[in-house]
Amino acid sequence: MTPDILAEYIAKAKAEVAKRYKPLGDAYKGVYPILSQKEKPQYKPDNRLVVNFAKYIVDTFNGFFIGNPVKTTCDEESIAQIVEQVQNMNDQDDNNAELAKLTSIYGKAYEMYFVTRNKTLGITYLPPTEAFMIYDEGVVEDPLYFVHWYKNADDEEVGSYSDASHIYYFKRNEGSYVITDAIPHNFDGVPAAEFIENDERQGIYESAMTLINGFNKALSEKANDVDYFADSYMKILGAKMDEADKLELRNQRIINLDNIGGEQLVVEFMGKPNADETQEHLLTTMERLIYQICMVPNINDEKFGTSSGIAMQYKLLNTLNLFKAKQRKFESGMNRRWQLLFSHPLINGKVKADDWGKLRYRFTPNLPANALEEAQTAAQLSGIVSRRTQLEALSIVDNVQAEIERIEEEEQAQPELLLDFNAHDREDAGEEPEEENERQS
């Protein structure tokens, strides 16, 4: 990496931000092209209505995808404790949610790793509007550099780039980039991970942007037509009215004219052709296509709310497929996350560098949960699977390992109480206590 190569890559990144990422980010924020189009003449209605499909689709899908936080588990308690500690110190559930949202908007996002002022491992997320990764040209495409640039409070362009051993800080000075400092980061590789929505790195609503813009334009024109009808012109043929008559007509809203000249008197409003049915059909078609292309259901649809059972599963089939595809990509990013974190000296003495391979990730779709059905399912798994697997079937259990530990503590502290519970359960089921059975026998 040299200052000239750095300048070349940042220039390419800025061009992509302006051409692609900024419109996608603006769409999520509700800023669409219709709001900046040329104004119409003052005498014409000029409604600018926006239906923010982009935000609805992203928030709905990611609520489904990661509304239930990802559960990271490990059979070895020492490793599980380290993972939980790092995640708690970095609010990792929130980081994961923001990463998922950014990947849905832009098609990709980044996670950067560093050492905090308190000498702990830090994790933060970055959008592709201010960061990018440079890979080698091999089949595996290993990361070579991670670049992060931004403008500081003094409106100066500054940033950093990392390779496999150091972090290099730079700033833009008189049209060129100057490297100001370099420090070792002690991670075994470039300290960043790329999270992607799909292999094409395409946002969830990117392919439907033309439909969303078309819907906003059609809806705005429909509102313009309503204004036209509310402000229709009146024509009076066969009689001449003076200014006083016109004023009286406007104030009293009563028409009473003589037929002058023997011609037929015509008094009526001039109306535009009514295309309401055509407009409604167009809006309905575009709305349906937007949800169909993005593969996210319109949960406010009355038909969707009344579906149940297998019908509901079919309605969510495309969304579940999208969920599974994103889950695999997300797991790949999480593997790199823990591979890098476990390699750092701050925790490398507590875990081995390759212990990240022992971690398991559980993604649970955020569907309306029936706690009773989950409890019955978990109970029926008794004797078939392990206690850990039983607890993983319960959405109310956030930390399986911690729950197992609490159960073991209760069993050791109150064994008599557990026996009493079992006796009450048998009585409720109509069974006689064991002592009574023995006495009768």
MIFI-744460 format. One line per field, with one value per residue (C-alpha): residue number from 1; residue in one letter; chain; x, y, z. Coordinates in Angstrom, 1 decimal. Each point is the difference from the previous one (the first is absolute). Example, Ala and Ser with C-alpha at 12.3 -4.5 7.8 and 13.67 -1.06 7.14 Angstrom:
2
num: (1, 2)
residu: (A, S)
chaine: (A, A)
u: (12.3, 1.4)
v: (-4.5, 3.4)
w: (7.8, -0.7)
//
This chain:
441
num: (1, 2, 3, 4, 5, 6, 7, 8, 9, 10, 11, 12, 13, 14, 15, 16, 17, 18, 19, 20, 21, 22, 23, 24, 25, 26, 27, 28, 29, 30, 31, 32, 33, 34, 35, 36, 37, 38, 39, 40, 41, 42, 43, 44, 45, 46, 47, 48, 49, 50, 51, 52, 53, 54, 55, 56, 57, 58, 59, 60, 61, 62, 63, 64, 65, 66, 67, 68, 69, 70, 71, 72, 73, 74, 75, 76, 77, 78, 79, 80, 81, 82, 83, 84, 85, 86, 87, 88, 89, 90, 91, 92, 93, 94, 95, 96, 97, 98, 99, 100, 101, 102, 103, 104, 105, 106, 107, 108, 109, 110, 111, 112, 113, 114, 115, 116, 117, 118, 119, 120, 121, 122, 123, 124, 125, 126, 127, 128, 129, 130, 131, 132, 133, 134, 135, 136, 137, 138, 139, 140, 141, 142, 143, 144, 145, 146, 147, 148, 149, 150, 151, 152, 153, 154, 155, 156, 157, 158, 159, 160, 161, 162, 163, 164, 165, 166, 167, 168, 169, 170, 171, 172, 173, 174, 175, 176, 177, 178, 179, 180, 181, 182, 183, 184, 185, 186, 187, 188, 189, 190, 191, 192, 193, 194, 195, 196, 197, 198, 199, 200, 201, 202, 203, 204, 205, 206, 207, 208, 209, 210, 211, 212, 213, 214, 215, 216, 217, 218, 219, 220, 221, 222, 223, 224, 225, 226, 227, 228, 229, 230, 231, 232, 233, 234, 235, 236, 237, 238, 239, 240, 241, 242, 243, 244, 245, 246, 247, 248, 249, 250, 251, 252, 253, 254, 255, 256, 257, 258, 259, 260, 261, 262, 263, 264, 265, 266, 267, 268, 269, 270, 271, 272, 273, 274, 275, 276, 277, 278, 279, 280, 281, 282, 283, 284, 285, 286, 287, 288, 289, 290, 291, 292, 293, 294, 295, 296, 297, 298, 299, 300, 301, 302, 303, 304, 305, 306, 307, 308, 309, 310, 311, 312, 313, 314, 315, 316, 317, 318, 319, 320, 321, 322, 323, 324, 325, 326, 327, 328, 329, 330, 331, 332, 333, 334, 335, 336, 337, 338, 339, 340, 341, 342, 343, 344, 345, 346, 347, 348, 349, 350, 351, 352, 353, 354, 355, 356, 357, 358, 359, 360, 361, 362, 363, 364, 365, 366, 367, 368, 369, 370, 371, 372, 373, 374, 375, 376, 377, 378, 379, 380, 381, 382, 383, 384, 385, 386, 387, 388, 389, 390, 391, 392, 393, 394, 395, 396, 397, 398, 399, 400, 401, 402, 403, 404, 405, 406, 407, 408, 409, 410, 411, 412, 413, 414, 415, 416, 417, 418, 419, 420, 421, 422, 423, 424, 425, 426, 427, 428, 429, 430, 431, 432, 433, 434, 435, 436, 437, 438, 439, 440, 441)
residu: (M, T, P, D, I, L, A, E, Y, I, A, K, A, K, A, E, V, A, K, R, Y, K, P, L, G, D, A, Y, K, G, V, Y, P, I, L, S, Q, K, E, K, P, Q, Y, K, P, D, N, R, L, V, V, N, F, A, K, Y, I, V, D, T, F, N, G, F, F, I, G, N, P, V, K, T, T, C, D, E, E, S, I, A, Q, I, V, E, Q, V, Q, N, M, N, D, Q, D, D, N, N, A, E, L, A, K, L, T, S, I, Y, G, K, A, Y, E, M, Y, F, V, T, R, N, K, T, L, G, I, T, Y, L, P, P, T, E, A, F, M, I, Y, D, E, G, V, V, E, D, P, L, Y, F, V, H, W, Y, K, N, A, D, D, E, E, V, G, S, Y, S, D, A, S, H, I, Y, Y, F, K, R, N, E, G, S, Y, V, I, T, D, A, I, P, H, N, F, D, G, V, P, A, A, E, F, I, E, N, D, E, R, Q, G, I, Y, E, S, A, M, T, L, I, N, G, F, N, K, A, L, S, E, K, A, N, D, V, D, Y, F, A, D, S, Y, M, K, I, L, G, A, K, M, D, E, A, D, K, L, E, L, R, N, Q, R, I, I, N, L, D, N, I, G, G, E, Q, L, V, V, E, F, M, G, K, P, N, A, D, E, T, Q, E, H, L, L, T, T, M, E, R, L, I, Y, Q, I, C, M, V, P, N, I, N, D, E, K, F, G, T, S, S, G, I, A, M, Q, Y, K, L, L, N, T, L, N, L, F, K, A, K, Q, R, K, F, E, S, G, M, N, R, R, W, Q, L, L, F, S, H, P, L, I, N, G, K, V, K, A, D, D, W, G, K, L, R, Y, R, F, T, P, N, L, P, A, N, A, L, E, E, A, Q, T, A, A, Q, L, S, G, I, V, S, R, R, T, Q, L, E, A, L, S, I, V, D, N, V, Q, A, E, I, E, R, I, E, E, E, E, Q, A, Q, P, E, L, L, L, D, F, N, A, H, D, R, E, D, A, G, E, E, P, E, E, E, N, E, R, Q, S)
chaine: (A, A, A, A, A, A, A, A, A, A, A, A, A, A, A, A, A, A, A, A, A, A, A, A, A, A, A, A, A, A, A, A, A, A, A, A, A, A, A, A, A, A, A, A, A, A, A, A, A, A, A, A, A, A, A, A, A, A, A, A, A, A, A, A, A, A, A, A, A, A, A, A, A, A, A, A, A, A, A, A, A, A, A, A, A, A, A, A, A, A, A, A, A, A, A, A, A, A, A, A, A, A, A, A, A, A, A, A, A, A, A, A, A, A, A, A, A, A, A, A, A, A, A, A, A, A, A, A, A, A, A, A, A, A, A, A, A, A, A, A, A, A, A, A, A, A, A, A, A, A, A, A, A, A, A, A, A, A, A, A, A, A, A, A, A, A, A, A, A, A, A, A, A, A, A, A, A, A, A, A, A, A, A, A, A, A, A, A, A, A, A, A, A, A, A, A, A, A, A, A, A, A, A, A, A, A, A, A, A, A, A, A, A, A, A, A, A, A, A, A, A, A, A, A, A, A, A, A, A, A, A, A, A, A, A, A, A, A, A, A, A, A, A, A, A, A, A, A, A, A, A, A, A, A, A, A, A, A, A, A, A, A, A, A, A, A, A, A, A, A, A, A, A, A, A, A, A, A, A, A, A, A, A, A, A, A, A, A, A, A, A, A, A, A, A, A, A, A, A, A, A, A, A, A, A, A, A, A, A, A, A, A, A, A, A, A, A, A, A, A, A, A, A, A, A, A, A, A, A, A, A, A, A, A, A, A, A, A, A, A, A, A, A, A, A, A, A, A, A, A, A, A, A, A, A, A, A, A, A, A, A, A, A, A, A, A, A, A, A, A, A, A, A, A, A, A, A, A, A, A, A, A, A, A, A, A, A, A, A, A, A, A, A, A, A, A, A, A, A, A, A, A, A, A, A, A, A, A, A, A, A, A, A, A, A, A, A, A, A, A, A, A, A, A, A, A, A, A, A, A, A, A, A, A, A, A, A, A, A, A, A)
u: (0.0, 1.2, -1.6, -0.7, -1.6, -2.0, -1.2, -1.0, -2.1, -1.7, -0.9, -1.7, -1.8, -1.3, -1.3, -1.9, -1.4, -1.3, -1.5, -1.4, 0.2, -1.2, -3.3, -0.5, 0.6, -2.2, -2.8, 0.1, -0.2, -3.0, 1.9, -1.1, 0.6, -3.6, 0.9, 2.7, -1.6, -0.7, -2.9, -3.1, -1.5, -1.7, -3.5, 0.4, -0.3, 3.4, -0.4, 3.2, -1.2, 2.3, -0.8, 3.2, -0.1, 3.8, -0.1, -3.1, 1.7, 3.3, -1.5, -2.5, 2.5, 2.7, -2.6, -0.7, 3.7, 1.6, -2.9, 0.9, 3.8, 2.4, 1.0, 3.7, 0.7, 2.8, 0.2, 3.1, -1.0, 3.3, -0.4, -3.7, 0.8, 2.7, -2.4, -2.8, 2.3, 1.2, -3.5, -1.4, 2.8, -0.7, -3.8, 0.4, -3.8, -0.4, 3.1, -1.4, -3.4, 1.7, 2.2, -3.0, -1.8, 3.0, 0.5, -3.7, 0.3, 3.3, 0.6, 3.1, 1.4, 3.2, 1.0, 3.2, 2.0, 2.3, 1.3, -1.9, 1.5, -0.9, 2.2, -3.0, -0.9, -2.4, -2.4, -1.8, -1.9, 0.6, -2.1, 1.6, -0.5, 3.2, 1.9, 1.1, 2.1, 2.7, 0.4, 2.7, -0.7, 0.3, -2.8, -0.5, 0.1, 1.7, -0.2, 3.0, -1.0, -3.0, -0.4, -2.2, -0.2, -2.2, 0.0, 0.8, -1.5, 2.4, -1.4, 3.3, 0.1, 1.8, -0.1, 2.0, 0.8, 1.1, 2.0, 0.8, 2.3, -0.5, -2.5, 1.1, -1.6, -0.2, -1.5, -0.6, 2.4, 0.0, -1.6, 2.0, 0.0, 2.7, 0.7, 0.4, 0.5, 0.1, -0.5, -0.3, -3.5, 1.0, -2.8, 0.8, -1.2, -1.7, -2.1, -3.3, -2.8, -2.4, -3.6, -2.0, -3.7, 0.7, 2.8, -1.0, 0.2, -3.3, -2.4, -3.3, -2.1, 2.7, -1.7, -3.3, 1.1, -1.5, -3.4, 0.2, 0.8, -2.8, -2.5, 0.9, -0.4, -3.4, -1.3, 1.1, -1.7, -3.2, 0.1, 0.5, -3.1, -2.0, 1.1, -1.0, -3.5, -0.3, 1.0, -2.0, -0.8, -3.7, -1.1, -3.1, -1.0, -2.9, 0.2, 2.5, 0.8, 1.6, 2.4, -2.7, -1.9, 3.1, 0.7, -3.6, 0.1, 3.2, -1.3, -3.6, 0.6, -3.4, -0.4, -3.1, 0.6, -2.3, 0.3, 1.3, -0.2, -2.2, 2.9, 0.1, 1.5, 2.7, 1.3, 2.3, 3.4, 2.8, 1.2, 3.1, -0.4, -0.2, 2.8, -0.4, -0.6, 3.1, 2.1, -1.1, 0.7, 3.5, 0.7, -1.2, 2.1, 3.2, -0.6, -0.4, 3.1, 2.2, -0.8, 0.3, 3.5, 1.3, -1.4, -1.4, -3.7, -2.3, -1.0, -2.6, -1.9, -3.4, 0.4, 3.4, -1.3, -2.8, 2.2, 1.1, 1.7, 1.5, -1.5, 2.1, 3.1, -0.5, -0.4, 3.3, 1.9, 1.9, 0.8, 1.3, 2.2, 1.4, 0.5, 2.0, 2.2, 0.8, 0.6, 2.8, 1.7, -0.3, 1.5, 3.0, 0.6, -0.4, 2.5, 2.6, -1.0, 0.9, 3.0, 1.5, -1.0, 1.3, 3.3, 0.6, 2.3, -2.7, -1.9, 2.3, 1.4, -3.5, -1.0, 1.8, 0.2, -2.0, -2.7, -2.3, -0.8, -1.8, -2.6, -3.5, -2.5, -3.8, -2.2, -3.7, -2.6, -1.9, -3.5, -2.8, 1.1, -2.3, 1.8, -2.4, 0.8, 3.7, -0.1, -2.0, 2.6, 2.9, -1.7, -0.6, 3.7, 0.9, 2.0, 0.5, 2.4, 2.3, -1.2, 1.8, -1.9, -3.3, 0.8, 1.0, -3.6, -1.3, 0.0, -0.3, 3.5, 2.6, 3.1, -0.2, 3.3, -1.1, -3.4, 1.6, 2.2, -3.0, -1.9, 3.0, 0.3, -3.7, 0.2, 3.0, -1.5, -3.6, -0.2, -2.8, -2.1, 0.5, -1.2, -3.1, -0.7, 0.1, -2.4, -2.5, 0.3, -0.9, -2.9, -1.3, 0.2, -2.1, 2.9, 0.2, 3.2, 2.6, -0.4, -3.7, 0.6, 2.4, -2.3, -2.9, 2.2)
v: (0.0, 3.5, 3.4, 0.0, -3.5, 1.1, 3.1, -2.1, -2.5, 2.8, 1.8, -3.2, -0.5, 3.6, -0.4, -3.2, 1.8, 2.8, -2.2, -2.9, 0.1, 3.5, -0.5, -3.3, 1.7, 2.9, -2.4, -1.6, 3.5, 1.0, 2.2, -0.9, 1.7, 1.3, 2.4, 1.7, 0.0, 3.3, 2.0, 0.4, 3.4, 1.7, -0.4, -3.8, -2.4, -1.4, -2.7, -1.9, -3.1, -2.7, -3.5, -1.3, -3.6, -0.3, 0.6, -2.2, -2.9, 0.3, 0.3, -2.7, -2.5, 0.7, -0.1, -3.5, -0.8, 1.2, 1.3, -3.0, 0.5, -2.5, -2.6, -0.8, -3.2, -2.3, -3.3, 1.1, 2.3, 2.0, 0.9, 0.8, 2.4, 1.9, 0.3, 1.3, 2.5, 1.4, 0.3, 1.7, 2.5, 1.0, -0.2, -2.6, -0.7, 3.6, -0.1, -3.1, 1.7, 3.1, -2.2, -1.9, 3.3, 1.4, -3.1, 0.1, 3.7, -0.1, -3.7, 0.0, 1.5, -0.4, -0.8, 1.4, -1.3, 2.1, 0.4, 2.5, 2.5, -2.4, -2.7, -2.1, -1.3, 2.4, -0.7, 2.5, 0.0, 2.2, 0.6, -0.3, 3.8, 0.5, -3.3, -2.7, -3.2, -0.7, -3.7, -1.9, -1.5, -3.6, -2.6, 0.4, 3.9, 0.6, 3.5, 2.1, 3.4, 1.6, 3.8, 2.3, 3.7, 2.8, 3.8, 1.1, 2.9, 2.4, -1.2, -1.7, -3.3, -2.5, -3.8, -3.1, -3.2, -3.3, -2.9, -3.3, 1.5, 3.8, 2.9, 3.0, 3.4, 2.5, 3.4, 1.9, 3.0, 2.3, -2.5, -3.1, -2.5, 0.1, -3.0, 1.5, -3.1, -3.8, -2.3, -3.8, -1.4, -3.5, -1.8, -2.9, 1.6, 3.1, 1.1, 0.3, -2.3, 0.6, -1.0, -0.4, -0.4, -2.3, -0.9, 2.9, 2.4, 1.4, 1.7, -1.6, 2.8, 1.0, -1.9, 1.6, 3.6, 0.8, -1.3, 1.9, 3.2, -0.7, -0.6, 3.3, 1.8, -1.6, 0.7, 3.6, 0.5, -1.6, 2.6, 2.7, -1.2, 0.2, 3.6, 0.7, -1.3, 2.1, 3.1, -0.6, 2.9, 1.0, 0.8, 2.2, 0.0, 2.2, 2.8, 2.8, 0.6, 3.1, 0.1, 0.5, -3.0, -2.2, 1.1, -0.7, -3.4, -0.9, 1.2, -1.2, -3.1, 0.5, 0.3, 2.0, 1.4, 1.3, -1.5, 2.9, -0.1, -3.1, -2.4, -3.0, 0.8, -2.4, 0.2, -3.0, -0.9, -1.0, -3.4, -2.0, -3.6, -2.2, -2.6, -1.0, -3.7, -0.2, 1.8, -2.3, -3.1, 1.3, 0.8, -3.4, -1.8, 1.9, -0.5, -3.8, -0.1, 1.9, -2.6, -2.8, 1.0, 0.8, -3.4, 1.7, -0.4, 3.0, -1.0, 2.8, -1.8, -1.3, -3.3, -0.5, 0.5, -2.5, -2.8, -2.8, -3.3, -1.3, 3.0, 2.4, -2.1, 0.2, 3.8, 0.2, -2.6, 2.6, 2.0, -3.1, -0.8, 3.5, -0.5, -3.1, 1.5, 3.0, -2.2, -1.9, 3.3, 1.4, -3.1, 0.3, 3.6, -1.2, -2.7, 2.5, 2.2, -2.6, -1.3, 3.5, 0.7, -3.4, 0.8, 3.2, -0.3, 1.5, -3.2, -2.4, -1.2, -1.0, -1.8, -1.6, 1.8, -2.7, -0.3, 2.2, -3.1, -1.4, 2.8, -0.6, 2.7, -0.3, 2.3, -0.1, 1.7, 2.6, -1.5, 0.2, -2.6, -2.4, -0.6, -2.9, -1.9, 0.6, -1.3, -3.1, -0.6, 0.3, -2.3, -2.7, 0.2, -1.2, -3.3, 0.5, 2.9, 1.7, 2.6, 2.7, -0.8, 0.0, 3.5, 1.3, -0.8, 2.7, 3.5, 1.4, -1.3, 2.5, -1.7, -3.8, -0.5, 2.4, -1.7, -3.4, 1.3, 1.5, -3.3, -1.9, 2.5, -0.5, -3.7, 0.0, 2.6, -1.3, -3.8, -0.5, 2.8, -1.7, -3.3, 1.8, 1.5, -3.5, -1.3, 2.8, -0.7, -3.7, 0.9, 2.5, -2.8, -2.3, -2.2, -1.2, 0.8, -2.7, -0.6, -0.6, -2.4, -1.9, -0.1, -1.4, -2.6)
w: (0.0, -0.9, 0.3, -3.8, 0.1, 3.0, -1.8, -3.0, 2.1, 2.0, -3.2, -1.3, 3.2, 0.0, -3.5, 1.0, 3.1, -2.1, -2.8, 1.9, 3.8, 0.6, -1.9, 1.9, 3.4, -0.9, -0.9, 3.4, 1.6, -2.2, -2.4, -3.6, -3.4, -0.1, 2.8, -2.0, -3.5, -1.8, 1.4, -2.0, -0.8, 3.0, -1.4, -0.2, 2.9, 0.9, 2.6, 1.1, 1.8, 1.2, 1.1, 1.7, -1.2, 0.5, 3.8, 0.4, -1.9, 1.8, 3.5, -0.5, -1.4, 2.6, 2.8, -1.4, -0.4, 3.1, 2.2, 2.2, 0.7, -1.4, 2.7, -0.1, 2.0, 0.8, 1.9, 1.8, 2.8, 0.1, -3.7, 0.4, 2.9, -2.0, -3.0, 2.3, 1.7, -3.4, -1.3, 3.1, 0.1, -3.6, 0.0, -2.7, -0.4, -1.1, -2.2, -1.7, -0.6, -1.5, -2.2, -1.3, -0.8, -1.8, -2.1, -1.0, -1.0, -1.9, -0.6, 2.3, 3.2, 2.0, 3.6, 1.3, 3.0, 2.3, 3.5, 2.1, 2.4, 2.9, -1.7, -1.0, -3.4, -1.9, -2.8, -2.2, -3.3, -3.0, -3.2, -3.4, -0.4, 2.1, -0.2, -2.4, -0.1, -2.5, -0.9, -1.8, -3.4, 1.0, 0.1, 3.7, -0.2, 3.4, 1.4, -0.6, 1.3, 1.8, -0.6, 2.1, -0.9, 1.3, 0.7, 3.5, 2.0, -1.9, -3.4, -0.7, -1.8, 2.2, 0.5, 0.4, -1.9, 1.4, -1.3, 1.7, 2.6, 0.3, 0.0, -2.0, 0.6, -2.8, -0.9, -3.2, -0.3, -3.1, -2.3, 1.0, 2.9, 2.6, 2.4, 3.5, 2.3, 0.1, 3.0, 0.2, 0.6, 1.2, -1.9, -2.1, -3.3, -1.2, 3.0, -1.8, -1.4, -2.9, 0.5, -3.2, -0.8, -3.0, -2.4, -2.3, 3.0, -1.0, 2.5, 0.7, -1.8, -2.5, -2.9, 0.8, 0.1, -3.4, 1.2, 3.2, -1.8, -2.5, 2.8, 1.7, -3.4, -0.8, 3.5, -0.2, -3.4, 1.4, 2.8, -2.6, -1.8, 3.2, 0.3, -3.6, 0.7, 3.2, -2.0, -3.2, -2.4, -0.7, -3.5, -0.7, -3.7, -1.3, 2.6, 0.8, 3.6, 1.4, 2.9, 2.6, -1.3, 0.2, 3.6, 1.0, -1.6, 1.9, 3.3, -0.1, -2.1, -1.7, -3.8, -1.3, -3.5, -2.8, -3.5, -2.0, -3.8, -0.2, 0.1, 2.2, 3.4, 1.3, 3.5, 1.1, 1.4, -2.3, 1.1, -0.9, -1.2, 3.1, 0.0, 3.6, -0.7, -2.3, 2.6, 2.8, -2.0, -0.8, 3.7, 1.1, -2.6, 0.9, 3.7, -0.5, -2.2, 2.5, 2.8, -2.5, -1.3, 3.5, 1.3, 3.1, 0.9, 0.6, 3.5, 0.1, -2.8, 1.3, -1.8, 1.5, 3.5, -0.4, -1.3, 2.4, 0.0, -3.2, -1.9, 2.1, -0.6, -3.7, 0.2, 1.9, -2.1, -2.1, 3.1, 1.8, -3.0, 0.1, 3.8, -0.5, -2.8, 2.2, 3.0, -1.9, -1.0, 3.5, 1.5, -2.3, 1.3, 3.6, -0.5, -1.2, 3.0, 2.6, -2.0, 0.3, 3.6, 1.2, -1.6, 2.1, 3.0, 2.3, 0.0, -1.9, 3.3, 1.2, -3.2, -2.9, -3.3, -1.7, 2.7, -2.1, -2.0, 3.0, 0.0, -1.2, -1.1, 0.4, -2.1, 1.0, -2.4, 1.9, -0.4, 2.5, 2.6, 1.7, 3.3, 0.9, -3.3, 0.4, 3.6, -1.1, -2.8, 2.4, 2.5, -2.7, -0.9, 3.4, -0.2, -3.7, -0.2, 2.5, 2.5, -1.9, -3.2, 2.0, 1.3, -3.5, -1.1, 2.4, -1.3, 3.5, 0.8, -1.1, 1.4, 0.0, 1.9, 2.8, 0.2, 0.4, 2.8, 1.8, -0.3, 1.5, 2.8, 0.8, -0.1, 2.4, 2.4, 0.2, -0.9, 2.5, -1.6, -3.4, 1.4, 1.4, -3.4, -1.5, 2.6, -0.7, -3.7, 0.6, 2.2, -2.7, -2.5, 2.2, 1.1, 3.6, 2.0, 0.1, 3.8, -0.4, -2.8, 2.1, 3.0, -2.1, -1.6)
//
